[in-house]
């Protein structure tokens, strides 16, 4: 995928992609940035939602075995609250919190420490379609314009750090989905060790500086349906057996 102009993700909507993923059950599903509860409501797995300011418009519980909501930052959750739930293991994670690359990297590192066998990590908003929406400064964008922040930086950073064979970018409308499947713990440990240097190196680099043609030149782009077929071939997740609870009133 080469281009000197923006390519707007236009394949399967990310919400539809998540809905298909949640047709299977996972050890525990973690979601960072669960503000409205809409995407979390799709999960049929034991689930953990983290957001500093919940404003629920959808019931996140649905048919789950359990659903834990933590109204705090992800950094605070992993530093404090997670200690009270030390048996939880993350098999599937959706990271859609602060749209700044260093926050997403910390979330990834922290989730990887509690990951189960063959985990999948998803990062929303990795394909901005304007330079304005890729800014680190949310207050600088026009009112109503979508904001992806600099999550795009995860692609070159994680490739540079050795995640190439674990990484794909899906053309999920409207702003892409980055996936990391079953990463090697050794390269995650190296990523954590290098984190301060990475943040210092990348903080001031803009997408204009980096260049669109270089960004789209990575051989990691894949159609969502292709990736879903790949996960199926890996037997990722358990086939869901419907077990709706019946409430009996006395």
C-alpha positions as CSV (number, residue, x, y, z in Angstrom):
1,X,0.0,0.0,0.0
2,X,1.9,3.1,-1.3
3,X,0.5,6.6,-1.4
4,X,1.6,10.2,-1.0
5,X,-2.0,11.1,-0.2
6,X,-4.2,10.0,2.7
7,X,-6.0,6.7,2.4
8,X,-9.1,6.6,4.5
9,X,-9.9,3.2,6.0
10,X,-13.1,2.1,4.2
11,X,-13.5,-1.6,4.7
12,X,-15.5,-3.4,7.4
13,X,-16.4,-0.9,10.2
14,X,-14.4,-1.5,13.3
15,X,-17.6,-2.0,15.3
16,X,-18.7,-4.8,13.0
17,X,-15.2,-6.3,13.3
18,X,-15.5,-6.3,17.1
19,X,-19.0,-7.8,16.9
20,X,-17.7,-10.7,14.9
21,X,-14.8,-11.2,17.2
22,X,-17.2,-11.4,20.2
23,X,-19.1,-14.2,18.6
24,X,-16.5,-16.3,20.5
25,X,-15.7,-16.4,24.2
26,X,-12.3,-15.4,25.7
27,X,-10.6,-16.0,29.0
28,X,-11.1,-12.3,29.9
29,X,-11.7,-9.3,27.7
30,X,-10.1,-6.0,28.6
31,X,-11.2,-2.7,27.2
32,X,-9.4,0.6,27.9
33,X,-11.6,3.5,27.0
34,X,-15.0,2.1,27.6
35,X,-16.7,5.5,28.0
36,X,-20.3,4.7,26.7
37,X,-20.2,1.0,27.2
38,X,-21.2,0.5,23.5
39,X,-18.3,-1.6,22.4
40,X,-18.1,-3.5,25.7
41,X,-21.8,-4.5,25.4
42,X,-20.7,-6.7,22.4
43,X,-18.6,-8.9,24.6
44,X,-19.9,-12.3,25.7
45,X,-16.8,-13.0,27.8
46,X,-15.8,-12.1,31.4
47,X,-14.9,-8.4,30.9
48,X,-13.0,-5.6,32.5
49,X,-13.7,-2.0,31.4
50,X,-11.5,0.9,32.3
51,X,-12.3,4.6,31.8
52,X,-11.7,7.7,34.0
53,X,-15.1,9.2,33.1
54,X,-17.8,6.7,32.3
55,X,-21.0,8.0,30.6
56,X,-22.9,4.8,29.9
57,X,-25.4,4.8,27.1
58,X,-25.3,1.0,26.7
59,X,-25.6,-1.8,29.3
60,X,-22.1,-3.3,29.4
61,X,-23.2,-6.4,31.4
62,X,-25.4,-8.2,28.8
63,X,-24.7,-12.0,29.0
64,X,-21.3,-12.0,30.6
65,X,-20.2,-14.2,33.5
66,X,-19.0,-11.0,35.1
67,X,-18.3,-7.4,34.1
68,X,-16.0,-5.2,36.2
69,X,-15.8,-1.4,35.6
70,X,-13.0,0.7,36.9
71,X,-13.5,4.5,36.8
72,X,-9.9,5.5,36.8
73,X,-7.0,5.9,34.4
74,X,-5.4,2.8,33.0
75,X,-2.1,3.7,34.7
76,X,-3.9,3.9,38.1
77,X,-5.7,0.6,37.4
78,X,-2.5,-1.3,36.8
79,X,-0.7,0.3,39.7
80,X,-3.4,-0.2,42.3
81,X,-6.7,-1.9,41.4
82,X,-5.2,-4.8,39.4
83,X,-3.5,-6.0,42.5
84,X,-6.9,-7.0,44.0
85,X,-7.7,-9.1,41.0
86,X,-4.4,-10.9,40.4
87,X,-6.0,-14.0,38.9
88,X,-7.4,-12.2,35.8
89,X,-5.8,-13.1,32.5
90,X,-6.2,-11.1,29.3
91,X,-6.8,-13.0,26.2
92,X,-8.4,-10.2,24.1
93,X,-7.8,-6.5,24.6
94,X,-9.2,-3.4,22.9
95,X,-7.1,-0.3,23.6
96,X,-9.1,2.9,22.7
97,X,-8.2,5.3,25.6
98,X,-6.0,8.3,25.5
99,X,-5.0,8.9,21.8
100,X,-1.4,9.5,22.6
101,X,1.2,6.8,21.7
102,X,3.0,6.6,25.0
103,X,-0.3,5.8,26.9
104,X,-1.2,3.1,24.4
105,X,2.3,1.6,24.7
106,X,2.0,1.5,28.5
107,X,-1.4,-0.1,28.2
108,X,0.0,-2.7,25.9
109,X,3.0,-3.5,28.2
110,X,0.8,-3.7,31.3
111,X,-1.8,-5.9,29.6
112,X,0.9,-8.2,28.3
113,X,2.0,-8.9,31.8
114,X,-1.3,-10.5,32.6
115,X,-1.9,-12.1,29.2
116,X,-3.1,-15.6,28.7
117,X,-1.8,-18.0,26.1
118,X,-1.9,-16.6,22.5
119,X,-3.4,-13.2,23.3
120,X,-4.7,-10.6,20.8
121,X,-4.2,-6.8,21.4
122,X,-6.2,-4.3,19.3
123,X,-5.5,-0.6,19.0
124,X,-8.1,1.7,17.5
125,X,-7.3,4.9,15.4
126,X,-4.0,4.0,13.9
127,X,-4.9,5.4,10.4
128,X,-5.6,9.1,10.5
129,X,-7.0,10.6,7.3
130,X,-5.8,14.2,7.8
131,X,-2.8,15.8,9.4
132,X,-5.0,17.8,11.7
133,X,-6.6,14.8,13.4
134,X,-3.1,13.3,14.0
135,X,-2.1,16.1,16.3
136,X,-1.2,15.4,20.0
137,X,-3.1,18.5,21.0
138,X,-6.8,17.7,21.1
139,X,-7.7,21.4,21.8
140,X,-6.2,22.5,18.5
141,X,-8.6,20.6,16.2
142,X,-11.8,22.1,14.9
143,X,-15.0,21.3,16.8
144,X,-16.5,18.1,15.6
145,X,-13.4,16.8,13.8
146,X,-12.5,13.2,14.7
147,X,-9.3,12.9,16.7
148,X,-6.9,9.9,16.3
149,X,-4.0,11.6,18.1
150,X,-0.6,10.1,17.3
151,X,-1.6,6.4,17.7
152,X,-0.2,6.0,14.2
153,X,3.3,6.1,15.7
154,X,2.7,2.6,17.2
155,X,3.2,1.1,13.7
156,X,6.8,2.2,13.1
157,X,7.7,2.0,16.8
158,X,6.5,-1.6,17.2
159,X,8.0,-2.7,13.9
160,X,11.4,-1.1,14.9
161,X,11.2,-2.9,18.2
162,X,10.8,-6.4,16.6
163,X,7.0,-6.9,16.4
164,X,6.8,-7.2,12.6
165,X,5.7,-10.8,12.4
166,X,3.1,-10.2,15.1
167,X,1.6,-7.0,13.7
168,X,-1.1,-6.1,11.2
169,X,-3.0,-3.0,10.3
170,X,-6.6,-3.6,9.3
171,X,-8.5,-1.3,6.9
172,X,-11.4,-1.0,9.4
173,X,-13.5,2.1,8.8
174,X,-13.1,4.9,9.7
175,X,-9.6,5.1,11.2
176,X,-8.1,1.6,11.1
177,X,-7.2,-1.1,13.7
178,X,-3.7,-2.2,14.7
179,X,-3.4,-5.8,15.8
180,X,-0.7,-7.6,17.8
181,X,-1.2,-11.4,18.0
182,X,0.7,-13.6,20.4
183,X,3.8,-11.4,20.8
184,X,7.1,-12.8,22.2
185,X,7.5,-11.8,25.8
186,X,11.2,-11.1,25.2
187,X,10.5,-8.3,22.8
188,X,7.8,-6.9,25.1
189,X,10.4,-6.8,27.9
190,X,12.9,-5.1,25.6
191,X,10.1,-2.6,24.6
192,X,9.5,-1.8,28.3
193,X,13.2,-1.3,28.9
194,X,13.5,1.1,25.9
195,X,10.2,2.9,26.6
196,X,11.7,6.2,28.0
197,X,14.1,6.4,25.0
198,X,11.2,5.7,22.6
199,X,9.0,8.4,24.1
200,X,11.8,10.9,24.0
201,X,12.6,10.1,20.3
202,X,9.0,10.1,19.0
203,X,7.1,12.7,21.0
204,X,7.8,15.7,18.7
205,X,7.7,13.8,15.4
206,X,4.7,14.6,13.3
207,X,3.1,12.6,10.6
208,X,4.2,15.3,8.1
209,X,7.8,14.8,9.4
210,X,7.5,11.1,9.0
211,X,5.9,11.1,5.6
212,X,2.8,9.5,4.3
213,X,4.5,7.4,1.6
214,X,6.8,5.9,4.2
215,X,3.8,5.2,6.5
216,X,1.8,3.4,3.8
217,X,4.8,1.5,2.5
218,X,4.8,-0.9,5.5
219,X,3.9,-4.4,4.4
220,X,1.5,-5.0,7.3
221,X,-1.9,-3.9,5.9
222,X,-4.6,-6.5,5.7
223,X,-8.3,-6.8,5.0
224,X,-10.4,-7.3,8.1
225,X,-12.1,-10.5,6.7
226,X,-8.7,-12.0,6.0
227,X,-7.6,-11.3,9.5
228,X,-10.8,-12.9,10.9
229,X,-10.1,-16.0,8.8
230,X,-6.5,-16.1,10.2
231,X,-7.8,-16.0,13.8
232,X,-10.2,-18.8,13.0
233,X,-7.4,-20.9,11.6
234,X,-5.5,-20.2,14.9
235,X,-8.6,-21.4,16.8
236,X,-8.6,-18.1,18.7
237,X,-11.3,-18.0,21.3
238,X,-13.9,-20.6,22.3
239,X,-17.0,-21.3,20.3
240,X,-19.8,-19.6,22.1
241,X,-22.5,-21.8,23.7
242,X,-25.5,-19.7,24.4
243,X,-26.4,-19.7,28.1
244,X,-28.8,-16.9,28.8
245,X,-29.6,-16.5,32.4
246,X,-33.3,-16.8,33.5
247,X,-34.4,-14.6,36.3
248,X,-37.0,-16.0,38.6
249,X,-39.0,-13.6,40.7
250,X,-40.7,-14.6,44.0
